[in-house]
Every structure is written in C-alpha cells, then in structure tokens.
C-alpha cells in the first residue's frame, strides 16, 4: 500500500525474502528492502511532526528488519508502525527462533543489534505470532491522547 493511502497512524509493508544461508551476508535484494523500510518510516514520522525520532527509528527498524531477514525462516517479512502517544514498530518474521540480547565479545562483527534496540527505545520485546515471531519496540512521542499538541494528521 503506498504511503499516501495509509491512515496517518498506521504504516504496513510486507516484502518477500530471498533465500539465504546462515553466516552469509544480507543479499542485495533484501538490503534494498531494508533501505526502503527505513525511508518509509522516516517519511511517516516527518509527516506526523516527529522529526526528533527519525534517526533513532531508522537505526532500530534497520536492525529489526535485517535480523528478520537474516535469521527468520519465512518467505516474507512484515513491518508495521502505529502511532498514538508512542510510536510502535513491529517486525514479523517466519520461524520460531526468538531474538535475544547477546553478549558479543569486543572482536565480534555481529551480535550488538538488540543492544542498540534496547538503548534507543523506551521498551521492546518479542512474542510468538502464530507461525512466526514478532519483535516490537516503542518510542515515546511526548504527546498524550488528550493533549492539544496531537500528532499532525492524527484523528
């Protein structure tokens, strides 16, 4: 669904995932999707007047989508962003392996993504989603449902 046709408080995107093997780098076709999702999230946050969250959200959604592509077992990845008093990002991947914080040694090239998610978000977690795993996170917008500074374009 093009961004212009989404309600202001919702962004959804489902994209196909190329075949991958453990230990292989992110395929170029999937890397393009990571960048596209990052751009969609940025554009939506900007349209809502939440520019102060853009850099954090771009980094976090990049980590979550890359993890879903590299470690998920399904043929698609689904990304949702909902806004209200907070911004909630959800990334659904196929499979049953739950993402978890790891203690990567200083010389490791991987294993720090969820530490970034933990450091940059107000809350995050992982839940089973009937045939897959959803990794979610929240950012505070500083706006409440009854505040006069409601999000631009929100009902």
JOLINCOR-V302181 format. One record per pair of residues at least 4 apart in sequence whose ideal C-beta (glycine too) atoms are under 7 Angstrom apart, sorted by the first residue. I is the first residue (numbers start at 1). J is the second residue. If there is no record, write none. Layout:
i=(I/I)
j=(J/J)
//
This chain:
i=(1/1/1/3/3/3/3/6/6/6/8/8/8/9/9/9/9/10/11/11/11/11/11/12/13/13/13/14/14/15/15/15/16/16/17/17/17/17/17/17/17/18/18/18/20/20/20/26/26/26/26/26/27/28/30/30/31/32/33/34/34/34/34/35/36/37/37/37/37/38/38/38/38/39/40/41/41/41/41/41/42/42/42/43/44/44/45/45/45/45/45/46/46/47/47/48/48/48/48/49/49/50/50/53/53/53/54/55/56/56/56/57/57/57/57/58/59/59/59/60/60/60/60/60/60/61/61/61/62/63/63/63/63/64/64/64/64/64/65/65/65/65/66/67/67/67/67/68/68/68/68/69/71/72/72/72/72/73/73/74/74/74/74/75/77/77/77/78/79/80/81/81/81/82/83/83/83/83/84/85/85/85/85/86/86/86/86/86/87/87/87/88/88/89/89/90/90/91/91/92/92/92/93/93/94/94/95/95/96/98/98/99/99/99/101/101/101/102/104/104/104/104/112/113/114/115/116/117/117/117/118/121/121/121/122/122/122/123/123/124/124/125/126/126/127/128/129/129/141/143/143/143/143/150)
j=(5/6/12/11/40/43/44/10/11/12/48/153/154/82/83/84/154/82/40/41/44/80/81/80/37/40/79/76/78/33/76/77/75/76/30/69/72/74/75/76/77/27/29/30/24/27/70/30/31/66/69/70/31/32/34/69/35/36/37/38/62/65/66/39/40/41/61/65/79/42/58/61/62/43/44/45/57/58/61/81/46/54/58/47/48/81/50/51/53/54/57/51/54/152/153/83/151/152/153/151/152/87/141/57/87/139/58/59/60/120/139/61/87/89/139/62/63/116/120/64/89/117/120/121/137/65/79/89/66/67/113/116/117/68/89/91/117/135/69/77/79/91/70/71/99/113/135/72/77/91/93/77/97/77/93/94/95/94/95/93/94/95/132/94/91/92/93/92/91/90/87/88/89/88/87/141/151/154/145/141/143/144/145/122/138/139/140/141/138/139/141/136/138/136/137/134/136/134/135/129/132/134/132/133/131/132/132/133/133/126/133/114/126/135/114/115/118/111/108/110/111/112/116/117/118/119/120/121/124/137/124/137/138/139/138/139/140/137/138/136/137/136/133/135/134/133/133/134/151/147/149/150/151/154)
//
